[in-house]
Amino acid sequence: MTTALQCEDRQGVEMMRPEPSMTTTLYDLIWALQTVVPPGEDDAVVSCVASWMHDGRIRAAREVSPL
């Protein structure tokens, strides 16, 4: 399986079917992105996460358990 990172404006694009989903922490997501982004490109990681949050591809859990 190949994972592709796309950090682009998806405005006006309609999805025909729901995409698979998974549950993870924001920290694990950022760590996974940093493993495929060259060192020093933290802005790219922040841009991807911000874009995904804006597009609704990343959502906060409805209930957050206390630490």
TORPA-4810 file (N, C-alpha, C, O; in nm, 3 decimals):
<nodes>
NODE_1_0.084_-0.118_0.000_0.000_0.000_0.000_0.088_0.124_0.000_0.185_0.131_0.076_M
NODE_2_0.056_0.219_-0.083_0.130_0.343_-0.092_0.049_0.455_-0.031_-0.071_0.468_-0.057_T
NODE_3_0.114_0.535_0.050_0.047_0.649_0.112_0.094_0.775_0.044_0.214_0.800_0.033_T
NODE_4_0.001_0.854_-0.001_0.036_0.980_-0.067_-0.010_1.096_0.019_-0.123_1.096_0.069_A
NODE_5_0.076_1.194_0.037_0.041_1.313_0.112_-0.003_1.420_0.013_0.072_1.454_-0.079_L
NODE_6_-0.120_1.471_0.030_-0.168_1.577_-0.057_-0.213_1.692_0.030_-0.308_1.680_0.108_Q
NODE_7_-0.146_1.803_0.018_-0.180_1.923_0.094_-0.222_2.030_-0.006_-0.147_2.124_-0.033_C
NODE_8_-0.339_2.015_-0.058_-0.384_2.107_-0.161_-0.524_2.155_-0.128_-0.594_2.095_-0.046_E
NODE_9_-0.562_2.261_-0.189_-0.696_2.315_-0.169_-0.795_2.225_-0.241_-0.786_2.207_-0.363_D
NODE_10_-0.890_2.170_-0.167_-0.986_2.077_-0.227_-1.123_2.143_-0.241_-1.224_2.074_-0.250_R
NODE_11_-1.127_2.274_-0.243_-1.253_2.345_-0.251_-1.323_2.311_-0.382_-1.262_2.312_-0.488_Q
NODE_12_-1.451_2.281_-0.373_-1.528_2.250_-0.493_-1.520_2.105_-0.536_-1.584_2.068_-0.634_G
NODE_13_-1.445_2.022_-0.465_-1.434_1.881_-0.499_-1.535_1.804_-0.415_-1.538_1.817_-0.293_V
NODE_14_-1.616_1.723_-0.482_-1.716_1.644_-0.411_-1.671_1.499_-0.408_-1.638_1.441_-0.511_E
NODE_15_-1.670_1.440_-0.289_-1.631_1.300_-0.274_-1.749_1.212_-0.310_-1.862_1.239_-0.271_M
NODE_16_-1.724_1.106_-0.385_-1.829_1.015_-0.426_-1.855_0.906_-0.322_-1.966_0.853_-0.314_M
NODE_17_-1.754_0.871_-0.243_-1.771_0.768_-0.142_-1.689_0.806_-0.019_-1.589_0.876_-0.031_R
NODE_18_-1.731_0.762_0.096_-1.654_0.795_0.216_-1.517_0.728_0.215_-1.503_0.614_0.171_P
NODE_19_-1.421_0.800_0.263_-1.286_0.744_0.271_-1.271_0.664_0.399_-1.341_0.690_0.497_E
NODE_20_-1.181_0.567_0.400_-1.157_0.490_0.523_-1.112_0.584_0.635_-1.052_0.688_0.610_P
NODE_21_-1.142_0.546_0.756_-1.102_0.630_0.869_-1.030_0.547_0.973_-1.041_0.424_0.976_S
NODE_22_-0.958_0.615_1.058_-0.888_0.551_1.168_-0.880_0.651_1.282_-0.900_0.771_1.263_M
NODE_23_-0.851_0.602_1.399_-0.838_0.687_1.516_-0.693_0.684_1.563_-0.634_0.578_1.578_T
NODE_24_-0.638_0.802_1.586_-0.501_0.814_1.636_-0.491_0.946_1.712_-0.588_1.021_1.720_T
NODE_25_-0.375_0.973_1.766_-0.354_1.101_1.834_-0.293_1.200_1.737_-0.232_1.161_1.637_T
NODE_26_-0.310_1.326_1.765_-0.249_1.429_1.682_-0.097_1.416_1.685_-0.031_1.439_1.584_L
NODE_27_-0.043_1.380_1.800_0.102_1.363_1.812_0.152_1.252_1.720_0.255_1.267_1.654_Y
NODE_28_0.080_1.139_1.715_0.120_1.029_1.628_0.109_1.068_1.481_0.192_1.028_1.399_D
NODE_29_0.007_1.144_1.446_-0.009_1.190_1.309_0.108_1.280_1.268_0.165_1.264_1.160_L
NODE_30_0.142_1.374_1.354_0.254_1.464_1.325_0.384_1.386_1.315_0.466_1.412_1.227_I
NODE_31_0.404_1.290_1.405_0.526_1.207_1.400_0.532_1.131_1.267_0.638_1.125_1.205_W
NODE_32_0.420_1.074_1.224_0.418_0.999_1.098_0.451_1.090_0.980_0.524_1.051_0.889_A
NODE_33_0.398_1.211_0.980_0.429_1.305_0.873_0.577_1.343_0.874_0.639_1.354_0.769_L
NODE_34_0.633_1.362_0.993_0.773_1.401_1.002_0.867_1.291_0.956_0.982_1.320_0.921_Q
NODE_35_0.822_1.167_0.955_0.909_1.059_0.907_0.922_1.058_0.755_1.016_0.999_0.702_T
NODE_36_0.829_1.123_0.684_0.835_1.125_0.538_0.871_1.262_0.481_0.894_1.275_0.361_V
NODE_37_0.876_1.363_0.567_0.912_1.498_0.524_1.058_1.520_0.558_1.102_1.485_0.667_V
NODE_38_1.136_1.579_0.465_1.278_1.603_0.493_1.299_1.689_0.617_1.215_1.774_0.649_P
NODE_39_1.410_1.669_0.688_1.441_1.750_0.807_1.441_1.899_0.772_1.485_1.940_0.664_P
NODE_40_1.392_1.978_0.863_1.388_2.123_0.842_1.265_2.171_0.767_1.249_2.291_0.745_G
NODE_41_1.178_2.080_0.729_1.056_2.117_0.655_0.934_2.113_0.746_0.827_2.065_0.707_E
NODE_42_0.949_2.163_0.868_0.839_2.162_0.964_0.718_2.241_0.913_0.604_2.209_0.946_D
NODE_43_0.744_2.345_0.833_0.634_2.423_0.778_0.543_2.337_0.690_0.422_2.360_0.686_D
NODE_44_0.599_2.240_0.620_0.519_2.151_0.535_0.428_2.063_0.621_0.313_2.039_0.584_A
NODE_45_0.480_2.016_0.734_0.399_1.933_0.824_0.284_2.016_0.881_0.170_1.971_0.882_V
NODE_46_0.314_2.136_0.927_0.211_2.224_0.982_0.107_2.256_0.876_-0.013_2.258_0.904_V
NODE_47_0.152_2.282_0.754_0.061_2.313_0.645_-0.033_2.197_0.615_-0.153_2.218_0.594_S
NODE_48_0.021_2.076_0.612_-0.063_1.957_0.586_-0.166_1.939_0.696_-0.284_1.918_0.667_C
NODE_49_-0.123_1.945_0.820_-0.216_1.925_0.932_-0.323_2.034_0.931_-0.442_2.004_0.950_V
NODE_50_-0.284_2.158_0.910_-0.382_2.268_0.907_-0.480_2.250_0.792_-0.600_2.272_0.809_A
NODE_51_-0.430_2.210_0.676_-0.516_2.188_0.560_-0.615_2.075_0.585_-0.733_2.088_0.555_S
NODE_52_-0.566_1.966_0.641_-0.653_1.851_0.670_-0.758_1.886_0.774_-0.872_1.841_0.764_W
NODE_53_-0.721_1.967_0.874_-0.818_2.008_0.976_-0.924_2.099_0.913_-1.043_2.084_0.940_M
NODE_54_-0.880_2.191_0.831_-0.972_2.283_0.764_-1.069_2.208_0.674_-1.187_2.242_0.669_H
NODE_55_-1.021_2.106_0.604_-1.105_2.027_0.513_-1.193_1.926_0.584_-1.278_1.862_0.522_D
NODE_56_-1.173_1.910_0.714_-1.252_1.813_0.789_-1.199_1.672_0.781_-1.267_1.578_0.823_G
NODE_57_-1.079_1.655_0.728_-1.020_1.522_0.717_-0.963_1.475_0.851_-0.943_1.356_0.873_R
NODE_58_-0.938_1.572_0.940_-0.895_1.542_1.078_-1.000_1.605_1.168_-1.035_1.722_1.154_I
NODE_59_-1.050_1.526_1.261_-1.149_1.577_1.355_-1.107_1.538_1.496_-1.047_1.433_1.519_R
NODE_60_-1.141_1.625_1.589_-1.115_1.595_1.731_-1.218_1.493_1.778_-1.331_1.490_1.731_A
NODE_61_-1.176_1.411_1.870_-1.268_1.313_1.928_-1.381_1.386_2.000_-1.361_1.495_2.054_A
NODE_62_-1.496_1.327_1.999_-1.611_1.390_2.065_-1.589_1.398_2.216_-1.624_1.497_2.279_R
NODE_63_-1.534_1.294_2.270_-1.505_1.292_2.413_-1.356_1.270_2.433_-1.298_1.178_2.376_E
NODE_64_-1.297_1.354_2.512_-1.154_1.344_2.538_-1.136_1.290_2.679_-1.191_1.345_2.775_V
NODE_65_-1.059_1.184_2.691_-1.035_1.127_2.824_-0.927_1.207_2.895_-0.830_1.249_2.832_S
NODE_66_-0.941_1.230_3.024_-0.841_1.306_3.099_-0.709_1.229_3.107_-0.707_1.106_3.106_P
NODE_67_-0.601_1.304_3.117_-0.469_1.242_3.127_-0.446_1.185_3.264_-0.340_1.129_3.291_L
</nodes>
